[in-house]
Amino acid sequence: MSYFTNKVVVITGGSEGIGKALVDIFLQMGAKVATCGRNFDKLYQLQSVYSGKPLLIHTADVSKEQDCHQFIEMVVKSFGTIDILINNAGVSMRALVSDVELDTLRKVMDINFWGTVYCTKFALPYITQNKGTVVGVSSIAGYRGLPGRSGYSASKYAVNGWLEALRTELLHSGTNIMWVCPGYTKSNIRNVALNKHGKSQMDTPMREADLMSAEDCAAHIVKGIEKRKRSLIMTFTGKRTVFMNKFWPSLTDRLVHKFFFKNGELV
């Protein structure tokens, strides 16, 4: 029997990428899993794969408060409670501040930050009652602002700060709050990263073959939850970036600029 047997685990954005890998691993470990996403066809396909397993799917846009409320209510109605919430749903962007439309920045913030706030707020009474765990899937961009990803960085800084405040409020409650920062991971997030007009770019500057797999990332998150970690930075590059930005910020500015601009063009 695993630590997660019969635990009720809620995962936003579970139809692909890291979210789907988390759904897979928690079901294998005996948990009851609920997930949401905007694409019903992908969710239905996921449910078909796990026919007969305790998997609840729900179509929801986490940027909408009412969708989040309905999703959490459905989970509680179906499973009775919530032990673990993983705020995984998110969107990225690639556009310079001078070019990006303000609505694009709002969209990124609504999904990444407000989606985390809404789901956590509605699930929190059940999680605190069970002395469970809230997780935010964040990014190194929440520790170090990245050029061309200003809205994404802002949203992840906001997630980290909000969860840190919540963790401190609940310090003596037995509830664990954790934020995790994967490295670049094989997923669809870069293909659907928003351009300056808020539309999916449908391409990626990264070599997907060189990136961490979603399954490896999910395994790190699961282990962090079991060990009730505070935060988790998954890669050496990420740890090095956070360390250097703390002690040598001007040098880090130059190194980050060099990484993200090739021949004067943003990548």
N, C-alpha and C positions, 0 to 999 in steps of 0.2 A: 504494500500500500504506500503510495507516494504522499508527500506533503500536501499535494493539491487534490487528492481524492475527495470528491463530492463538494469541493469548493466551487462557488459561483463566480466565474470570471467574466468580466465584461470588457470587450475589446472594440474600440472604434476603428473604422477603416480596415476591416478584416477580410476584404474580398481579394486582396492581392498583396504582394510584397511582404514586409515585416509583419503586418497584421495577419495575413493568411498563415504565415509560418508560426505565429503565436497561437492561432486557432488550432493548427495541426498538433502542436506539441502539448497544449493543455488538454485536448481531448484524449491524446495518447496517455496522459498522466492521470486520467480519471476525473477530470473536472467537468462541471457543467458550464458550457460556454455560450455567451450571447455576443453577437457582433452586428454592426450596422455599416452601411455604406450607401452611396448614392445610386449605384448601378445594381438594379434588381437581378438582372440576368447573371451577373457574376456571383451574387449572393446565392441565387437559386442553384447555380452549378456547384458551389461550395457545399450547400446543404445536401445535394444529391450524392456527392462523394461520401458524405458521412451519414447517410441514411441509417436510422436506428440509433444514432448517437445523440446525446443530450446537447444538441446545437440549436440555438434560436437565432433566426435572422430577422432583420428589420431594415427597411429602406428609410434612410434618414440623412439629412444634410446637417452636420454638426454646427454649421454657422447659424442655424436657426434655433432659437431657444425652445420653441414649441416642439420641434422634432426631437430634440434631446430629452425633453420632459416625457414625451410619449414613449420614447425608447426605454428609458429607465423604468417607467411605470410598467411597461410590458414585461421587462425582465423580472421585476418583483412579483408581478401577477403570475408569471410562469414558474419561477424558481423559488419564490418566497423571500429572498434576501439577496445581498451582494457582498462578497468577500473581497474581491479585487477588481479594481478598475484600471485599465490601461488606455490612456488617452493617446492613441496612435495616429488617428486621422490627421493628415496635414497636406499642405501644398507648398511648393517652392516657387521661385521666380528668378528671372535673369533679365535685368534692365538697369541702366544707369539712372540715378536720381534725376538727372537733368532731362531724361527722356520719358520716364515712367508716368503713367496717368495715376492720379490720386485714387481713383476707384480700384486700381490694381492693388495698391498698398492696403486699402480697406478690406478687400477680399481676402488677402493673405492673413491679415490680423483677425478677421472674423472667423476663419476656419481654424487657424493654429492656436490662437489665444482664447477667443471667446468659446470655441468648441470645447476646449479643456475646462474652462470655467463652468459652462453650463452643465456638462455631464458630471463633473466633480460635485458641484453644488447639489444636484438632485440625488446623486448616489451616496453622498457623504453620511447621512444619518444611519444608513444600513451598514456602511463600512466601519464607522466608528463603533457601532454597537457590537460588531464582530471583531473589533481590534484588527482590522484588515489592512489593506495597502492600496494607496493611490499612486499610479505611475504616470509620469509625463514623458513621452518620447520627444526629447529635445534635440539639440545639435550643438556642435562646437560653435556654430553661429550664434548661440546663446551666451557664449563667453567672449567671442571675438567677432566684431562686425566684419562682414565679408563684402567686398565690392561687387556691385551688380545684384546683390542679395539683400539690399537694405531693409525691405519689408519683412523678408524671412528672418533676418537677424533680429529685427525689432520684436517680432512675434515670439521668437525663442528666448530672447532676454526677458520678455514679459512672462512667459511660462515659467522660466527658472525662478524669477523673483516672486511670482505669485505662489508657487509651490513651496518655496523656502519660507515665506511668511506663514503659509498654512501649516507647514511642518512645525514651526515654532509655536504656533497657537495650540497645536495638538501634542506637544512634546511629552506630556505626562498622561496622555489618554490611552496609550497602547496601540495607537494607530500609526502606521508607517507611511511616510510620504517620500517618494523617490523620483528623481529625474535622471534620465539616461541619455547619453550622447553617443549614438553610433558613429562610426566612420562612414565614408562613402559606401553605400550598400547597393547591391544589385536589386533594383526595383524600378517601378515605372515613374517614380516621382520626378526624375529629371526630364523624361519625355513629356510629361504633362505640366512641367514648370511654366508659369505664366510669363508671357512677354510683356512689353510695356503697355499693351492694350488690354491685358488681362485675359488673353487667349492662350491655349496650350501651344507650346513651341513645337512639340512632336519630334524633337531631336535632343541629343545629349552630347556635350563635349567630352564626356568621360569614357574611358575604355572599360566597358562593363565587365570584361573578363578579369580585370585586375582588382575588382572590388570585393568586399566582404559579402558572403552570401546572406540572404535573408534568414536562412535557417540558423547560421552561426550567430547572427545578431539576436534572434529570438532566444537561443539557448543562453546567451549572456544575460538577457533580461530576466528570464525565468530563474536563473541562479541568483541574480541580485534580489529578486523578490523573496526567494526562500531564505536568503541570508539577511533580509530586511536592511539592505544598504540604504544610505542617504542619497548618494549620487553615484553614477557609473559612467566613466569615460572609457570607451572600449578599445581605442587604438593608441599605439605609441605616438603617432603623429598628432593625434588629438591632445594627448597629455602634454606633449612637447609644446604645442601651440599655446595652450592655456598657461603653462609655466612661463614661457618666454614673454607672452603678452602681459603677464603680471609684473615681471622684473625688467624687461627690456622692450617696452611698448613701441618706441620709435623704430628700433631695429625690426620688430615684428611688422610694423606698417610697411616697411620696404620689402620684406620677404613675401608678405601676403600680396602686395601689389604685383610683384614679379610673377607670382604663381598664377594670378587671375588675369593678367594682361600679357598676351603674346603678340609681338610686333605691333603694339599699341592698340590691339583689339581685345575686348572683353571676351573671356571664354567661360 
